[in-house]
Amino acid sequence: MQIRLDRTTRVPLYRQLADQLRRRILSGELPPGTRLPPERRLAAMLGINRSTVVSAYRELAAEGLIAGHVGRGTVVVDPNRADTADARANGVPWPQLFAPLAAALYDPALEDAMAASARPDVISFATGQPAPECYPIPAVRQLLDEALHREGPRLLQYCPTEGYPPLREAIAAWSRAAGIHCTPDQVLVVSGSQQGLYLIARALLEPGDLVAVEAPTYVGALQIFRALGARLLPIPTDEFGMRVSVLEQALQHRRPKLIYTLPTFQNPSGITLSLDRRRRLLEVAARAGIPVVEDDPYRELWYESPPPPPLAALDDAGIVISLTTVSKILFPGFRIGWLIAPWPVVQQLTLVKQLVDLDTNPLMQWAIWAFLERGLLGPHLEELRTTYRTRRDLLAEALRRELGETVRFTVPAGGLYLWCLLPDEVRVRDLLPEAARRGVAFAPGESFFVDPTAGRHWMRLNFTYPNPPAIVEGVRRLAQAITAVRETRTLARHAPAPIV
Ligand SMILES: Cc1ncc(COP(=O)(O)O)c(C=O)c1O
């Protein structure tokens, strides 16, 4: 394929590449079904970074011109496909009108993992969901009943954008018990911490701004930052969390607009930032005047001993915005989370939230308030810790039994995930379709890194959603899939060279 890139113009290389591919697709030179070269190969052919090719492919995927599939690569889309034909029937080429948002969401491996996960015959280690068997449904049913009976229409009206005032007070009190000095007006209730993260990013970032993130980190955060046009600065992690010394060095010549971190039972790695590093991170960030976003959904889910204090509790400089959610400790369906931040930040984010959804569902806010006020959360957390500790240990045991030295992992001290390293000859891209065929799904490591190649041998296994028999059977299927991929690779290595 002839592609000419001009390094002397100001047009970014990925745009030039996307433009040339688009022209050929639209002219029919690359007809539907044409398989585009794998990202790495095209990057090598053109002498550019793989991330440049990834960005170009993302743009074309967002326009509906190409689609990526694990196992089949990236393919030019058939314009007669039902959805494309529908778009034309409406008189406008919809996919080409969209702003480049969907490009940030282009992650075929993750899409395939989630699609497999949704199949009823598949045991899913892929999601980030709590155990549905532990949802306190009778208590919630009673609270919702009481809410409608006592408060009636009031909870079906709009409520203040900042949140239902009694809930803000209860959250402030709960946070103070965790050592975070805050008042109710520093609390902003949000519709899930994903929304909180979006509000923060929307309020603080402009296209081109740099955001420091851990490598690996939460995929939903990467998507938001990318969607808003931010550039990402990955900071490596080890068994004590983010390597703050590397961040410190980077700050000598780079200036991120914010630092995004998951210091406690990280998603996906399960790692917790040590107390020393927490203090160091805050010192470094305060000296440079850079806000720190502490995303903290897993803090209460500890299985040995409570984790070190949140960054927000150690922050004397007013630089931390902390985010929490009930999604992991109760259930995700209510869409209730909150952030705690210095008051001017809450004020600004409230303006942004007004644009997004006016307010968070007051009925659900009332139920969470009552759950906290009546002391129901403490015993519920105790039950979760016991259930999840057992499931975590069961998963670790099953992996050791079925796979022995083939996989490497550290048993996490809390959270929902076990982060697992596969042998060199097993790439998650090859394993995903094989696993799906055998009825098991996991989250591919590539999705959690700024540079996806860093995650090609990692998989994230959730141990809270599948029940114990499913965990045991799921690992058995996974082990079979890994063996099958290894055998295929070995056969491929020993296949006779083609006679040319
Ligand atoms: C680190 C992190 N932040 C945010 C979220 C999203 O949470 P919510 O359901 O509250 O939007 C998740 C969910 O997996 C997460 O792991």
The ligand as an SDF file (V2000), in Angstrom:
LIG
                    3D

 16 16  0  0  0  0  0  0  0  0999 V2000
  -11.3690    3.1820   39.1030 C   0  0  0  0  0  0  0  0  0  0  0  0
  -12.7940    3.2990   38.7040 C   0  0  0  0  0  0  0  0  0  0  0  0
  -13.3600    4.5120   38.6330 N   0  0  0  0  0  0  0  0  0  0  0  0
  -14.6420    4.6510   38.2680 C   0  0  0  0  0  0  0  0  0  0  0  0
  -15.4200    3.5630   37.9650 C   0  0  0  0  0  0  0  0  0  0  0  0
  -16.8530    3.7910   37.5470 C   0  0  0  0  0  0  0  0  0  0  0  0
  -17.6640    3.7310   38.6520 O   0  0  0  0  0  0  0  0  0  0  0  0
  -19.2040    4.1960   38.6420 P   0  0  0  0  0  0  0  0  0  0  0  0
  -20.0140    2.9740   38.4600 O   0  0  0  0  0  0  0  0  0  0  0  0
  -19.4080    4.8270   39.9700 O   0  0  0  0  0  0  0  0  0  0  0  0
  -19.3750    5.1730   37.5420 O   0  0  0  0  0  0  0  0  0  0  0  0
  -14.8750    2.2860   38.0250 C   0  0  0  0  0  0  0  0  0  0  0  0
  -15.6650    1.1130   37.6400 C   0  0  0  0  0  0  0  0  0  0  0  0
  -15.1540    0.0600   37.3220 O   0  0  0  0  0  0  0  0  0  0  0  0
  -13.5220    2.1500   38.4120 C   0  0  0  0  0  0  0  0  0  0  0  0
  -12.9240    0.9590   38.5020 O   0  0  0  0  0  0  0  0  0  0  0  0
  1  2  1  0
  2  3  1  0
  2 15  2  0
  3  4  2  0
  4  5  1  0
  5  6  1  0
  5 12  2  0
  6  7  1  0
  7  8  1  0
  8  9  2  0
  8 10  1  0
  8 11  1  0
 12 13  1  0
 12 15  1  0
 13 14  2  0
 15 16  1  0
M  END
$$$$
